[in-house]
Amino acid sequence: MWTEGETDGYRWYAKVYDVGSGWGIDGGRVSKLSISDSGDTEVYNYDRGLDFDNAPAGLVAKILALFPDPEGGA
């Protein structure tokens, strides 16, 4: 399932599964995540592996916290 949102002024798009997997960020539910700043410059991209990370400290963790693993994992 694709979902989108805004956190701390950054727009993000994520592909989120029901449970975590080896393809997910830190074994979690999010297998794809793109984050852009207010000027539409992409600052983070993960597509079944990290492509680049120029996001502010803590932003990715804040977004991932929106999708906890219901199995109690990542």
TITOR-510144 format. One record per atom (N, C-alpha, C): residue number from 1; residue in one letter; chain; atom name; x, y, z. Coordinates in Angstrom, 3 decimals. Layout:
// residues N
@pos = NUM, code = a, unit = A, site = CA, X = X, Y = Y, Z = Z
...
This chain:
// residues 74
@pos = 1, code = m, unit = A, site = N, X = 0.837, Y = -1.175, Z = 0.000
@pos = 1, code = m, unit = A, site = CA, X = 0.000, Y = 0.000, Z = 0.000
@pos = 1, code = m, unit = A, site = C, X = 0.889, Y = 1.248, Z = 0.000
@pos = 2, code = w, unit = A, site = N, X = 0.604, Y = 2.177, Z = -0.877
@pos = 2, code = w, unit = A, site = CA, X = 1.294, Y = 3.455, Z = -0.919
@pos = 2, code = w, unit = A, site = C, X = 0.567, Y = 4.448, Z = -0.024
@pos = 3, code = t, unit = A, site = N, X = 1.335, Y = 5.249, Z = 0.677
@pos = 3, code = t, unit = A, site = CA, X = 0.764, Y = 6.288, Z = 1.519
@pos = 3, code = t, unit = A, site = C, X = 1.658, Y = 7.515, Z = 1.426
@pos = 4, code = e, unit = A, site = N, X = 1.116, Y = 8.650, Z = 1.791
@pos = 4, code = e, unit = A, site = CA, X = 1.893, Y = 9.882, Z = 1.737
@pos = 4, code = e, unit = A, site = C, X = 1.529, Y = 10.761, Z = 2.917
@pos = 5, code = g, unit = A, site = N, X = 2.402, Y = 11.715, Z = 3.192
@pos = 5, code = g, unit = A, site = CA, X = 2.139, Y = 12.624, Z = 4.286
@pos = 5, code = g, unit = A, site = C, X = 3.159, Y = 13.733, Z = 4.345
@pos = 6, code = e, unit = A, site = N, X = 3.081, Y = 14.522, Z = 5.411
@pos = 6, code = e, unit = A, site = CA, X = 4.020, Y = 15.617, Z = 5.633
@pos = 6, code = e, unit = A, site = C, X = 4.447, Y = 15.585, Z = 7.095
@pos = 7, code = t, unit = A, site = N, X = 5.740, Y = 15.688, Z = 7.310
@pos = 7, code = t, unit = A, site = CA, X = 6.307, Y = 15.688, Z = 8.653
@pos = 7, code = t, unit = A, site = C, X = 7.366, Y = 16.780, Z = 8.723
@pos = 8, code = d, unit = A, site = N, X = 7.233, Y = 17.665, Z = 9.683
@pos = 8, code = d, unit = A, site = CA, X = 8.193, Y = 18.755, Z = 9.886
@pos = 8, code = d, unit = A, site = C, X = 8.468, Y = 19.558, Z = 8.611
@pos = 9, code = g, unit = A, site = N, X = 7.437, Y = 19.740, Z = 7.778
@pos = 9, code = g, unit = A, site = CA, X = 7.582, Y = 20.525, Z = 6.556
@pos = 9, code = g, unit = A, site = C, X = 8.153, Y = 19.755, Z = 5.378
@pos = 10, code = y, unit = A, site = N, X = 8.397, Y = 18.462, Z = 5.540
@pos = 10, code = y, unit = A, site = CA, X = 8.916, Y = 17.606, Z = 4.464
@pos = 10, code = y, unit = A, site = C, X = 7.796, Y = 16.697, Z = 3.983
@pos = 11, code = r, unit = A, site = N, X = 7.660, Y = 16.573, Z = 2.684
@pos = 11, code = r, unit = A, site = CA, X = 6.651, Y = 15.716, Z = 2.070
@pos = 11, code = r, unit = A, site = C, X = 7.265, Y = 14.345, Z = 1.832
@pos = 12, code = w, unit = A, site = N, X = 6.506, Y = 13.284, Z = 2.108
@pos = 12, code = w, unit = A, site = CA, X = 7.043, Y = 11.947, Z = 1.919
@pos = 12, code = w, unit = A, site = C, X = 5.999, Y = 11.028, Z = 1.280
@pos = 13, code = y, unit = A, site = N, X = 6.528, Y = 10.011, Z = 0.600
@pos = 13, code = y, unit = A, site = CA, X = 5.734, Y = 8.942, Z = -0.026
@pos = 13, code = y, unit = A, site = C, X = 6.363, Y = 7.633, Z = 0.400
@pos = 14, code = a, unit = A, site = N, X = 5.545, Y = 6.685, Z = 0.828
@pos = 14, code = a, unit = A, site = CA, X = 6.079, Y = 5.422, Z = 1.332
@pos = 14, code = a, unit = A, site = C, X = 5.250, Y = 4.243, Z = 0.850
@pos = 15, code = k, unit = A, site = N, X = 5.934, Y = 3.140, Z = 0.596
@pos = 15, code = k, unit = A, site = CA, X = 5.264, Y = 1.867, Z = 0.326
@pos = 15, code = k, unit = A, site = C, X = 5.377, Y = 1.069, Z = 1.608
@pos = 16, code = v, unit = A, site = N, X = 4.220, Y = 0.744, Z = 2.188
@pos = 16, code = v, unit = A, site = CA, X = 4.161, Y = 0.139, Z = 3.515
@pos = 16, code = v, unit = A, site = C, X = 3.428, Y = -1.197, Z = 3.446
@pos = 17, code = y, unit = A, site = N, X = 4.028, Y = -2.210, Z = 4.049
@pos = 17, code = y, unit = A, site = CA, X = 3.409, Y = -3.538, Z = 4.099
@pos = 17, code = y, unit = A, site = C, X = 2.812, Y = -3.805, Z = 5.476
@pos = 18, code = d, unit = A, site = N, X = 2.036, Y = -4.883, Z = 5.584
@pos = 18, code = d, unit = A, site = CA, X = 1.377, Y = -5.233, Z = 6.840
@pos = 18, code = d, unit = A, site = C, X = 2.355, Y = -5.646, Z = 7.929
@pos = 19, code = v, unit = A, site = N, X = 3.453, Y = -6.276, Z = 7.538
@pos = 19, code = v, unit = A, site = CA, X = 4.471, Y = -6.714, Z = 8.503
@pos = 19, code = v, unit = A, site = C, X = 5.854, Y = -6.364, Z = 7.945
@pos = 20, code = g, unit = A, site = N, X = 6.844, Y = -6.361, Z = 8.824
@pos = 20, code = g, unit = A, site = CA, X = 8.208, Y = -6.054, Z = 8.412
@pos = 20, code = g, unit = A, site = C, X = 8.805, Y = -7.151, Z = 7.540
@pos = 21, code = s, unit = A, site = N, X = 9.888, Y = -6.779, Z = 6.822
@pos = 21, code = s, unit = A, site = CA, X = 10.556, Y = -7.758, Z = 5.969
@pos = 21, code = s, unit = A, site = C, X = 12.021, Y = -7.373, Z = 5.806
@pos = 22, code = g, unit = A, site = N, X = 12.783, Y = -8.256, Z = 5.200
@pos = 22, code = g, unit = A, site = CA, X = 14.179, Y = -7.993, Z = 4.917
@pos = 22, code = g, unit = A, site = C, X = 14.377, Y = -6.857, Z = 3.929
@pos = 23, code = w, unit = A, site = N, X = 13.357, Y = -6.547, Z = 3.135
@pos = 23, code = w, unit = A, site = CA, X = 13.437, Y = -5.434, Z = 2.181
@pos = 23, code = w, unit = A, site = C, X = 13.111, Y = -4.109, Z = 2.844
@pos = 24, code = g, unit = A, site = N, X = 12.490, Y = -4.142, Z = 4.012
@pos = 24, code = g, unit = A, site = CA, X = 12.076, Y = -2.925, Z = 4.684
@pos = 24, code = g, unit = A, site = C, X = 13.238, Y = -2.199, Z = 5.356
@pos = 25, code = i, unit = A, site = N, X = 13.071, Y = -0.917, Z = 5.601
@pos = 25, code = i, unit = A, site = CA, X = 14.076, Y = -0.125, Z = 6.298
@pos = 25, code = i, unit = A, site = C, X = 14.235, Y = -0.694, Z = 7.698
@pos = 26, code = d, unit = A, site = N, X = 15.444, Y = -1.097, Z = 8.047
@pos = 26, code = d, unit = A, site = CA, X = 15.751, Y = -1.721, Z = 9.341
@pos = 26, code = d, unit = A, site = C, X = 14.859, Y = -2.928, Z = 9.614
@pos = 27, code = g, unit = A, site = N, X = 14.473, Y = -3.636, Z = 8.550
@pos = 27, code = g, unit = A, site = CA, X = 13.627, Y = -4.822, Z = 8.700
@pos = 27, code = g, unit = A, site = C, X = 12.174, Y = -4.501, Z = 8.977
@pos = 28, code = g, unit = A, site = N, X = 11.792, Y = -3.251, Z = 8.825
@pos = 28, code = g, unit = A, site = CA, X = 10.430, Y = -2.815, Z = 9.130
@pos = 28, code = g, unit = A, site = C, X = 9.475, Y = -2.940, Z = 7.957
@pos = 29, code = r, unit = A, site = N, X = 8.340, Y = -2.286, Z = 8.095
@pos = 29, code = r, unit = A, site = CA, X = 7.250, Y = -2.379, Z = 7.133
@pos = 29, code = r, unit = A, site = C, X = 7.419, Y = -1.500, Z = 5.900
@pos = 30, code = v, unit = A, site = N, X = 8.287, Y = -0.479, Z = 5.972
@pos = 30, code = v, unit = A, site = CA, X = 8.449, Y = 0.475, Z = 4.874
@pos = 30, code = v, unit = A, site = C, X = 9.553, Y = -0.012, Z = 3.934
@pos = 31, code = s, unit = A, site = N, X = 9.171, Y = -0.388, Z = 2.702
@pos = 31, code = s, unit = A, site = CA, X = 10.167, Y = -0.890, Z = 1.745
@pos = 31, code = s, unit = A, site = C, X = 10.616, Y = 0.178, Z = 0.760
@pos = 32, code = k, unit = A, site = N, X = 9.840, Y = 1.251, Z = 0.645
@pos = 32, code = k, unit = A, site = CA, X = 10.205, Y = 2.367, Z = -0.224
@pos = 32, code = k, unit = A, site = C, X = 9.801, Y = 3.653, Z = 0.487
@pos = 33, code = l, unit = A, site = N, X = 10.718, Y = 4.627, Z = 0.483
@pos = 33, code = l, unit = A, site = CA, X = 10.435, Y = 5.914, Z = 1.118
@pos = 33, code = l, unit = A, site = C, X = 11.181, Y = 7.008, Z = 0.377
@pos = 34, code = s, unit = A, site = N, X = 10.452, Y = 8.014, Z = -0.033
@pos = 34, code = s, unit = A, site = CA, X = 11.024, Y = 9.185, Z = -0.689
@pos = 34, code = s, unit = A, site = C, X = 10.594, Y = 10.410, Z = 0.101
@pos = 35, code = i, unit = A, site = N, X = 11.558, Y = 11.279, Z = 0.434
@pos = 35, code = i, unit = A, site = CA, X = 11.280, Y = 12.488, Z = 1.195
@pos = 35, code = i, unit = A, site = C, X = 11.804, Y = 13.685, Z = 0.417
@pos = 36, code = s, unit = A, site = N, X = 10.970, Y = 14.725, Z = 0.308
@pos = 36, code = s, unit = A, site = CA, X = 11.362, Y = 15.954, Z = -0.389
@pos = 36, code = s, unit = A, site = C, X = 11.139, Y = 17.156, Z = 0.518
@pos = 37, code = d, unit = A, site = N, X = 11.985, Y = 18.173, Z = 0.334
@pos = 37, code = d, unit = A, site = CA, X = 11.819, Y = 19.398, Z = 1.112
@pos = 37, code = d, unit = A, site = C, X = 10.754, Y = 20.278, Z = 0.461
@pos = 38, code = s, unit = A, site = N, X = 10.536, Y = 21.463, Z = 1.026
@pos = 38, code = s, unit = A, site = CA, X = 9.477, Y = 22.347, Z = 0.539
@pos = 38, code = s, unit = A, site = C, X = 9.733, Y = 22.851, Z = -0.879
@pos = 39, code = g, unit = A, site = N, X = 10.974, Y = 22.767, Z = -1.338
@pos = 39, code = g, unit = A, site = CA, X = 11.300, Y = 23.165, Z = -2.712
@pos = 39, code = g, unit = A, site = C, X = 11.269, Y = 22.003, Z = -3.678
@pos = 40, code = d, unit = A, site = N, X = 10.719, Y = 20.869, Z = -3.256
@pos = 40, code = d, unit = A, site = CA, X = 10.620, Y = 19.641, Z = -4.051
@pos = 40, code = d, unit = A, site = C, X = 11.962, Y = 19.010, Z = -4.370
@pos = 41, code = t, unit = A, site = N, X = 12.988, Y = 19.319, Z = -3.578
@pos = 41, code = t, unit = A, site = CA, X = 14.278, Y = 18.658, Z = -3.727
@pos = 41, code = t, unit = A, site = C, X = 14.265, Y = 17.389, Z = -2.887
@pos = 42, code = e, unit = A, site = N, X = 14.534, Y = 16.272, Z = -3.516
@pos = 42, code = e, unit = A, site = CA, X = 14.527, Y = 15.003, Z = -2.810
@pos = 42, code = e, unit = A, site = C, X = 15.737, Y = 14.951, Z = -1.866
@pos = 43, code = v, unit = A, site = N, X = 15.469, Y = 14.674, Z = -0.585
@pos = 43, code = v, unit = A, site = CA, X = 16.543, Y = 14.639, Z = 0.411
@pos = 43, code = v, unit = A, site = C, X = 16.812, Y = 13.230, Z = 0.925
@pos = 44, code = y, unit = A, site = N, X = 15.920, Y = 12.295, Z = 0.603
@pos = 44, code = y, unit = A, site = CA, X = 16.095, Y = 10.918, Z = 1.071
@pos = 44, code = y, unit = A, site = C, X = 15.391, Y = 10.000, Z = 0.094
@pos = 45, code = n, unit = A, site = N, X = 16.033, Y = 8.862, Z = -0.223
@pos = 45, code = n, unit = A, site = CA, X = 15.368, Y = 7.859, Z = -1.047
@pos = 45, code = n, unit = A, site = C, X = 15.845, Y = 6.467, Z = -0.645
@pos = 46, code = y, unit = A, site = N, X = 14.883, Y = 5.620, Z = -0.349
@pos = 46, code = y, unit = A, site = CA, X = 15.128, Y = 4.219, Z = -0.030
@pos = 46, code = y, unit = A, site = C, X = 14.195, Y = 3.416, Z = -0.917
@pos = 47, code = d, unit = A, site = N, X = 14.757, Y = 2.541, Z = -1.739
@pos = 47, code = d, unit = A, site = CA, X = 13.959, Y = 1.696, Z = -2.629
@pos = 47, code = d, unit = A, site = C, X = 14.506, Y = 0.278, Z = -2.517
@pos = 48, code = r, unit = A, site = N, X = 14.074, Y = -0.416, Z = -1.470
@pos = 48, code = r, unit = A, site = CA, X = 14.575, Y = -1.756, Z = -1.124
@pos = 48, code = r, unit = A, site = C, X = 16.082, Y = -1.728, Z = -0.871
@pos = 49, code = g, unit = A, site = N, X = 16.560, Y = -0.588, Z = -0.512
@pos = 49, code = g, unit = A, site = CA, X = 17.962, Y = -0.321, Z = -0.203
@pos = 49, code = g, unit = A, site = C, X = 18.154, Y = 1.187, Z = -0.226
@pos = 50, code = l, unit = A, site = N, X = 19.073, Y = 1.694, Z = 0.582
@pos = 50, code = l, unit = A, site = CA, X = 19.279, Y = 3.133, Z = 0.666
@pos = 50, code = l, unit = A, site = C, X = 19.989, Y = 3.659, Z = -0.575
@pos = 51, code = d, unit = A, site = N, X = 19.369, Y = 4.633, Z = -1.247
@pos = 51, code = d, unit = A, site = CA, X = 19.971, Y = 5.286, Z = -2.402
@pos = 51, code = d, unit = A, site = C, X = 20.777, Y = 6.507, Z = -1.959
@pos = 52, code = f, unit = A, site = N, X = 20.181, Y = 7.341, Z = -1.122
@pos = 52, code = f, unit = A, site = CA, X = 20.899, Y = 8.476, Z = -0.539
@pos = 52, code = f, unit = A, site = C, X = 20.127, Y = 9.022, Z = 0.651
@pos = 53, code = d, unit = A, site = N, X = 20.858, Y = 9.696, Z = 1.547
@pos = 53, code = d, unit = A, site = CA, X = 20.268, Y = 10.240, Z = 2.762
@pos = 53, code = d, unit = A, site = C, X = 20.879, Y = 11.600, Z = 3.066
@pos = 54, code = n, unit = A, site = N, X = 20.127, Y = 12.654, Z = 2.734
@pos = 54, code = n, unit = A, site = CA, X = 20.493, Y = 14.022, Z = 3.078
@pos = 54, code = n, unit = A, site = C, X = 19.408, Y = 14.641, Z = 3.955
@pos = 55, code = a, unit = A, site = N, X = 18.609, Y = 13.784, Z = 4.591
@pos = 55, code = a, unit = A, site = CA, X = 17.509, Y = 14.244, Z = 5.429
@pos = 55, code = a, unit = A, site = C, X = 18.042, Y = 14.761, Z = 6.765
@pos = 56, code = p, unit = A, site = N, X = 17.326, Y = 15.702, Z = 7.357
@pos = 56, code = p, unit = A, site = CA, X = 17.723, Y = 16.189, Z = 8.681
@pos = 56, code = p, unit = A, site = C, X = 17.722, Y = 15.043, Z = 9.700
@pos = 57, code = a, unit = A, site = N, X = 18.592, Y = 15.148, Z = 10.679
@pos = 57, code = a, unit = A, site = CA, X = 18.701, Y = 14.123, Z = 11.720
@pos = 57, code = a, unit = A, site = C, X = 17.336, Y = 13.884, Z = 12.373
@pos = 58, code = g, unit = A, site = N, X = 16.981, Y = 12.635, Z = 12.498
@pos = 58, code = g, unit = A, site = CA, X = 15.754, Y = 12.241, Z = 13.182
@pos = 58, code = g, unit = A, site = C, X = 14.500, Y = 12.217, Z = 12.322
@pos = 59, code = l, unit = A, site = N, X = 14.538, Y = 12.796, Z = 11.133
@pos = 59, code = l, unit = A, site = CA, X = 13.327, Y = 12.865, Z = 10.306
@pos = 59, code = l, unit = A, site = C, X = 12.879, Y = 11.485, Z = 9.845
@pos = 60, code = v, unit = A, site = N, X = 13.792, Y = 10.682, Z = 9.351
@pos = 60, code = v, unit = A, site = CA, X = 13.428, Y = 9.343, Z = 8.871
@pos = 60, code = v, unit = A, site = C, X = 12.851, Y = 8.522, Z = 10.027
@pos = 61, code = a, unit = A, site = N, X = 13.484, Y = 8.571, Z = 11.175
@pos = 61, code = a, unit = A, site = CA, X = 12.993, Y = 7.824, Z = 12.336
@pos = 61, code = a, unit = A, site = C, X = 11.592, Y = 8.274, Z = 12.732
@pos = 62, code = k, unit = A, site = N, X = 11.337, Y = 9.556, Z = 12.639
@pos = 62, code = k, unit = A, site = CA, X = 10.012, Y = 10.093, Z = 12.987
@pos = 62, code = k, unit = A, site = C, X = 8.953, Y = 9.554, Z = 12.027
@pos = 63, code = i, unit = A, site = N, X = 9.286, Y = 9.480, Z = 10.743
@pos = 63, code = i, unit = A, site = CA, X = 8.339, Y = 8.955, Z = 9.760
@pos = 63, code = i, unit = A, site = C, X = 8.143, Y = 7.454, Z = 9.962
@pos = 64, code = l, unit = A, site = N, X = 9.232, Y = 6.717, Z = 10.162
@pos = 64, code = l, unit = A, site = CA, X = 9.115, Y = 5.266, Z = 10.367
@pos = 64, code = l, unit = A, site = C, X = 8.301, Y = 4.930, Z = 11.608
@pos = 65, code = a, unit = A, site = N, X = 8.348, Y = 5.780, Z = 12.619
@pos = 65, code = a, unit = A, site = CA, X = 7.579, Y = 5.544, Z = 13.848
@pos = 65, code = a, unit = A, site = C, X = 6.070, Y = 5.554, Z = 13.591
@pos = 66, code = l, unit = A, site = N, X = 5.662, Y = 6.111, Z = 12.466
@pos = 66, code = l, unit = A, site = CA, X = 4.242, Y = 6.104, Z = 12.104
@pos = 66, code = l, unit = A, site = C, X = 3.767, Y = 4.715, Z = 11.686
@pos = 67, code = f, unit = A, site = N, X = 4.727, Y = 3.812, Z = 11.414
@pos = 67, code = f, unit = A, site = CA, X = 4.400, Y = 2.482, Z = 10.890
@pos = 67, code = f, unit = A, site = C, X = 5.061, Y = 1.379, Z = 11.716
@pos = 68, code = p, unit = A, site = N, X = 4.706, Y = 1.244, Z = 12.989
@pos = 68, code = p, unit = A, site = CA, X = 5.306, Y = 0.195, Z = 13.809
@pos = 68, code = p, unit = A, site = C, X = 4.906, Y = -1.190, Z = 13.306
@pos = 69, code = d, unit = A, site = N, X = 5.762, Y = -2.160, Z = 13.556
@pos = 69, code = d, unit = A, site = CA, X = 5.487, Y = -3.535, Z = 13.152
@pos = 69, code = d, unit = A, site = C, X = 4.501, Y = -4.139, Z = 14.136
@pos = 70, code = p, unit = A, site = N, X = 3.314, Y = -4.569, Z = 13.665
@pos = 70, code = p, unit = A, site = CA, X = 2.316, Y = -5.144, Z = 14.571
@pos = 70, code = p, unit = A, site = C, X = 2.792, Y = -6.454, Z = 15.202
@pos = 71, code = e, unit = A, site = N, X = 3.830, Y = -7.070, Z = 14.614
@pos = 71, code = e, unit = A, site = CA, X = 4.374, Y = -8.314, Z = 15.152
@pos = 71, code = e, unit = A, site = C, X = 5.348, Y = -8.042, Z = 16.287
@pos = 72, code = g, unit = A, site = N, X = 5.613, Y = -6.756, Z = 16.562
@pos = 72, code = g, unit = A, site = CA, X = 6.536, Y = -6.414, Z = 17.636
@pos = 72, code = g, unit = A, site = C, X = 7.983, Y = -6.301, Z = 17.193
@pos = 73, code = g, unit = A, site = N, X = 8.221, Y = -6.358, Z = 15.875
@pos = 73, code = g, unit = A, site = CA, X = 9.584, Y = -6.244, Z = 15.354
@pos = 73, code = g, unit = A, site = C, X = 9.989, Y = -4.796, Z = 15.207
@pos = 74, code = a, unit = A, site = N, X = 10.706, Y = -4.502, Z = 14.129
@pos = 74, code = a, unit = A, site = CA, X = 11.223, Y = -3.151, Z = 13.892
@pos = 74, code = a, unit = A, site = C, X = 10.136, Y = -2.113, Z = 13.831
